[in-house]
Amino acid sequence: MKYRTVFDIIGPVMIGPSSSHTAGAARIGRTARSLFGRIPKEITITLYGSFAKTYRGHGTDIALVGGLLDFDTFDQRIPSSLQMAKEAGINVRFVESEEIPDHPNTARILISDESGKLEIVGISIGGGKTEIIELNGFELKLSGNSPTLLVLHKDQFGAVADVATILAKHEINIGYMQVARKEKGLEALMSIETDQPVSDELLQEIRLKSGMYSVTVLNN
């Protein structure tokens, strides 16, 4: 992996003792929250490998929940995230898995409310950097070196064209694109690596198109 700045090596500004176990965990949680688009009512976090063995001592638990509450890595509220979630009526459950993962710092997050649910698998690869390797059962293959647009949508005619048209309008070049569906007419996923940053305005334009369930961008 190529480092773009010195901060990719020393890690981000953060609360907690470990860029891998705390900052990375917060970013995984915040990605799940961004994809879900609202505060969940139920949270189940399954931890694997090193995460499962040390998550309390290294603050991985408070970081993941802090991210799910939309706190950034440096947010002073992270140490209080578990209590804040409890006070907000959010049910949080941690599961320690004995399964051996491909990466030692792996977390599976399942969040839900009365309107729906979302599940992601994320890994913390060091220096606060993360990768999302699975989303709602879809395997993701991302380089981690470019902004990545993730669009969960209904599998319907014109969905890919709508997104491509909006990207072209904003002069965003597609470096890599992957489209997958589970079954015809049901849920599908577009993962698009771009050569330029993706703005909030662009994201909102996509969200307004028919059949869009969740739209977010990953900036590692």
C-alpha positions in Angstrom: 0.0 0.0 0.0 1.3 3.5 -0.8 1.2 6.2 1.8 0.0 9.5 0.6 0.9 11.7 3.6 2.9 11.3 6.9 -0.5 11.0 8.6 -1.0 7.6 6.9 2.0 6.4 8.9 1.6 8.1 12.3 -2.2 7.9 12.3 -5.0 10.4 12.7 -5.8 12.7 15.6 -7.8 10.4 17.9 -9.2 9.5 21.3 -7.7 6.3 22.6 -4.4 4.3 22.8 -4.3 2.6 19.4 -4.7 3.8 15.8 -5.6 0.3 14.7 -7.9 -0.6 17.6 -9.4 2.8 18.4 -9.2 5.2 15.4 -9.8 2.4 12.8 -12.7 1.0 14.9 -14.3 4.4 15.1 -14.1 4.8 11.3 -15.6 1.4 10.7 -18.5 2.3 13.0 -18.9 5.7 11.4 -19.0 4.2 7.9 -21.8 1.9 9.0 -23.7 4.9 10.4 -23.2 6.8 7.2 -24.5 3.9 5.1 -27.5 3.4 7.4 -28.2 7.1 7.4 -29.8 7.4 10.9 -29.3 6.3 14.5 -29.9 2.6 14.8 -32.0 1.0 17.6 -30.3 -2.3 17.7 -26.5 -2.9 17.4 -24.8 -6.3 17.3 -21.0 -6.2 16.9 -19.1 -9.4 16.3 -15.4 -9.1 16.9 -12.7 -11.4 15.5 -9.0 -12.0 16.1 -7.1 -9.4 18.0 -10.3 -7.2 18.2 -12.1 -10.0 20.1 -9.2 -10.5 22.6 -8.4 -6.9 23.5 -11.4 -4.8 22.6 -12.2 -3.6 26.1 -8.6 -2.7 27.1 -7.9 -0.9 23.8 -11.1 1.0 23.6 -12.4 -0.8 20.5 -15.8 -1.2 22.0 -16.3 2.5 22.8 -14.7 3.5 19.4 -17.1 1.3 17.3 -20.1 2.6 19.2 -18.8 6.1 19.0 -18.5 5.8 15.3 -22.1 4.5 15.1 -23.2 7.6 17.0 -21.4 9.6 14.2 -18.5 10.7 16.4 -15.2 11.3 14.5 -11.9 9.7 15.8 -11.0 12.8 17.8 -14.5 13.4 19.4 -14.2 13.8 23.2 -17.5 12.0 23.6 -16.1 8.6 22.5 -15.2 7.4 26.0 -18.8 7.9 27.0 -20.3 6.4 23.9 -21.6 3.2 25.5 -23.4 5.1 28.2 -24.8 7.6 25.7 -26.1 4.8 23.5 -27.8 3.3 26.6 -29.4 6.6 27.5 -30.6 6.9 23.9 -32.4 3.6 24.2 -30.0 1.8 21.8 -29.5 -1.9 22.5 -25.8 -2.8 22.0 -24.5 -6.3 22.1 -20.9 -7.5 21.6 -20.1 -11.1 20.4 -16.5 -12.5 20.7 -16.0 -14.9 17.8 -13.5 -17.7 17.9 -13.5 -17.9 14.1 -10.1 -17.1 12.6 -10.4 -14.1 10.2 -8.3 -13.3 7.2 -7.3 -10.1 9.1 -6.8 -9.9 12.9 -8.6 -6.6 13.3 -12.0 -7.5 11.9 -15.5 -6.4 13.0 -18.9 -7.4 11.7 -21.6 -4.8 12.5 -25.3 -5.4 12.2 -27.5 -2.4 12.9 -31.3 -2.1 12.6 -34.4 -0.2 13.5 -38.1 -0.5 12.6 -37.4 0.7 9.0 -34.6 -1.7 8.0 -31.2 -3.2 8.7 -27.6 -3.0 7.4 -24.6 -5.2 7.9 -21.0 -4.5 7.1 -17.6 -6.2 7.7 -14.7 -3.9 8.2 -11.0 -4.3 9.0 -8.6 -1.9 10.5 -5.3 -2.1 8.6 -3.1 0.3 10.7 -2.6 4.0 11.1 -6.3 4.5 11.5 -6.9 3.3 7.9 -9.8 0.9 7.3 -11.3 -1.2 4.5 -14.9 -2.3 4.2 -14.8 -5.8 2.7 -18.5 -6.8 2.9 -21.8 -4.9 2.7 -25.2 -6.6 3.2 -23.6 -9.8 1.9 -21.9 -8.2 -1.1 -18.2 -8.8 -1.2 -16.2 -5.6 -1.8 -12.9 -5.5 -3.6 -11.5 -2.0 -3.2 -8.0 -0.7 -3.5 -8.3 1.8 -0.6 -6.3 4.4 -2.5 -9.2 6.4 -4.0 -12.5 7.8 -2.8 -15.1 5.1 -3.1 -18.8 5.7 -3.8 -21.1 3.0 -2.4 -24.7 2.9 -3.7 -27.2 0.4 -2.4 -30.2 0.5 -4.7 -33.1 -1.4 -6.2 -32.0 -3.6 -9.1 -33.9 -1.7 -11.9 -33.4 -0.4 -15.3 -31.5 2.9 -15.5 -30.0 2.9 -12.0 -26.4 2.6 -13.2 -27.0 5.1 -15.9 -28.4 7.6 -13.4 -25.3 7.5 -11.2 -22.9 7.6 -14.2 -24.7 10.6 -15.6 -24.4 12.5 -12.3 -20.7 11.7 -12.0 -20.1 12.9 -15.5 -22.1 16.1 -14.8 -19.7 16.9 -11.9 -16.6 15.9 -14.0 -15.8 12.9 -11.8 -13.9 10.2 -13.6 -14.5 6.5 -12.7 -11.3 4.6 -12.0 -13.0 1.3 -11.2 -16.6 0.2 -10.9 -18.2 -3.0 -9.6 -21.9 -3.8 -9.8 -23.5 -6.8 -8.1 -27.0 -8.0 -7.3 -28.3 -10.9 -5.2 -31.4 -11.6 -7.3 -33.1 -9.9 -10.2 -35.3 -7.0 -9.1 -34.1 -6.9 -5.5 -31.1 -5.2 -3.8 -28.0 -4.3 -5.8 -24.7 -2.6 -5.0 -22.5 -0.2 -7.0 -19.0 0.4 -5.7 -17.2 3.1 -7.7 -13.6 4.3 -7.1 -13.2 7.8 -8.4 -10.2 9.9 -9.4 -11.6 13.1 -7.8 -13.3 13.8 -4.4 -17.0 13.3 -4.2 -19.0 16.2 -2.8 -22.1 16.2 -0.5 -24.0 17.9 -3.3 -23.3 15.0 -5.7 -24.3 12.4 -3.1 -27.6 14.2 -2.5 -28.4 14.2 -6.2 -27.9 10.4 -6.3 -30.1 9.9 -3.2 -33.0 11.7 -4.9 -33.0 9.3 -7.8 -35.6 6.5 -7.9 -34.7 3.3 -6.1 -31.7 4.5 -4.1 -31.6 3.0 -0.6 -28.2 4.2 0.7 -25.5 6.4 -0.8 -22.2 7.3 0.9 -18.5 7.8 0.0 -15.5 6.2 1.7 -12.4 8.5 2.0 -9.6 6.6 3.6 
